[in-house]
Amino acid sequence: MRILIVLVLALNLSACTPGMHRRSFVPADTWYPFSLPNDLDKDSPANLGKLVLDAPAGRHGFVTSNEDQLTFTNGAPIKFWGTNLVGEAAFPDKAQAEWLADRLAFFGFNAVRFTRLDQGFAPKGIFIDPSPAYLDWQMKETGFVSQEQLRKLDYLIYLLKQRGIYTTFNLLSARRFSRADHVMYTERLGEAARPISVFDKRMIQLQKDYARGLLTHKNPYTGLTYIDDPAVALIEISHNNSLLSAWEDELLDVKPLTEPDGPIPKFYQKKLDQLWNDWLSYKYVTVKRTIVNWALHTVYGKETPILYEDHDWSLRQKGDASALIEKTPETTVFRIKKVGTEDEHLEYRRINVSFEAHNSYVFKFHASAPKRTPVTLVVQDFIDGFPYEILRQTVFVEPQEQTFSVPFNIKNKTEEAQVSLLLGSAPGDITFKGITVKHIDTLQFIADEQNKDSFTFHRPLHKYQDFYPPRMIEDMRAFYQSLQKDYFTEMALFLKNELHVRVPITGIGGYQEIEDIPAQKACDYIGIQTEWDKPRTDASGKALKLHKRSVLADEHLHYIEELRKHGEFPKPVVITEWHSSFPNPHRYEMPLLMAQIALQERWDGVFQYAFTEKLPENLPTSQINNASDIIENPQQLILSAVGSVLFLKGRYPRTTYKHSMMKLISPQVETLIGRIKHRNYQMGSLTITPEDDGSVSLVALDGKTLLDSQSMLLIPMSDIQNHGSTWKDSTHFDWGQAPTELQNMQVMISPDYATSPKPMALDAQGKVTPHPNNPEFAPLQLNRSNQVQSPWYWVTTQNK
């Protein structure tokens, strides 16, 4: 016969006195202050790093790749549960470095990814400023590593190594090349000169020079260069640097229809054009074979008008916007008197337009204006009464009359489409002639390709890819993949053969297109990035926009399924960045879900983004100031520690998912996540009944399974906030002020008949906190008036 002993446990440890009803606790919607202090107790049961770290890092030799798994050179497998240190956070002073290494170790991170080291000159970046007198950064050479910055980085890496924490480097992430580097048109290039740095030979040489300076440097604290230090585990050639992705984002192309220049300087466009035609020449040998393969001879560029400007067009004026129309047989002149707050407030439109499915069209007209004036072309359909945009393109009307031809495709037949010109950007006159919409076989500049007599083909524009012959688009993708592959191969061979790097290398810290995978043939693992509810912010970085949804609330778990598809690659997989943003109220799901998915998919590494992008001057802090950083977020740090044990010590976990609730079961860790309140769950030798939604984790601390363990850490966790933080509206968040506060989460414990569990609260330092009226920690005798508030409970058991 089972004997039931009910112990009442809440986050504030406000258990009832004998005979008190279980529902009479402090309400679950209350919050209590909880901030991690400077000096966490290294002997605390909450120090889960003791369970997972194997110090010093590198003691088993170098990390290597054996096709589908990362291992040490002795054959032992290795997995990384890591985080990111970004930019200037990699250069702490000695006191900060010791604090940082201890904090990372306490919460179970066994790897740190250093990214954006190259974001500028010291003190924010790793480069020395060669010409401090110059204010113009274009006059300064980049790439020379600062010895002062290296000393800071060296000491931090030394401390991490001592604690069993490995290091990974990203070599090209945020560097801004300058004119002094002998790089052309640098004022037009962004961070890392993406994606031009993939094919420009000068920039590739500069990348090699920096890699040599960093990786062959000897760390005085370890006595080893980074190349010879087995605690340096992985190397990334670049970050988010994909030609194919840039092509799809319209970052590579000349825009002949509406703009005189493209998003990258013509100098580099011409380089790409030459490389494209060289590639075609090598593949097809002759122009004639190229044209035949693309079937350009079947392209005629025929146009059939389907819509003219006629009496069915009308001017819609909204708000206080106003304009007059003057028409002649040849022109329509808009005399715009006043504009509203949006372009749409003056809209010249035709409704109920019919388009056939799977056809191509062009919106065409002539226009002029006394001064340069933007006009936006819009084609939209209506599905169940809601607008669906097919085309939105802004063009600029100049004093000299121009012809505008903007193509678009129709996928589904419609008889209720709307064609519009949005005119409400500025007062003044605009003159239009011949407003038409025409059905087309292809675009004229594509049809002109059939007249080629030499290899001078233009690269296809992605936005108009449906107008090109399919084989031409296939070649375009293959060309960009080939160029990407050449870059990764050249850099990988340089690192391995010239610098003698012995650890695995990847090409992109987070691949972006499926063609990026075979392009990394010379590399050793695949880097992936993923995010959940990544915020959009304004210039100040404070105005947030989040969807605030739960991953588990989606009954089909689409986000998890998206992640699982990454496990199909023939190389080891490392998640170099995963995001989950504050103040999403369901953020407690993510560390545990990422650990579970990583185990199931047998990924070799998982790196949270980010521990911090900047170290505060005064450590520790007690307020969350950044949506992604977790340095100030005790919720994420504590749950990441549970994730480290689950991932690094766990085997393939058994998983139960039902009604927005997931249960993860492994020998040493069990976790409940999501809508879990008012249900009984067996966790190890205990029956857990959460009184609120959130997560509850139970971790064995003595190396035994949870069924046999006599020392466990119980972690009930729900939402976190800064004191007074709140949403003012859907996009403006008041960050509040210190301290951080955890939401009360109550849990009932029913022990197994053979054990007598004794839960003891741990304070913010991780120390056992005796109750003032109950030094023997008898939970049933706690008094509500003497609360002990904590997300940590050390549960010890003994056989009866």
Disulfide bonds with the S-S distance in Angstrom:
none
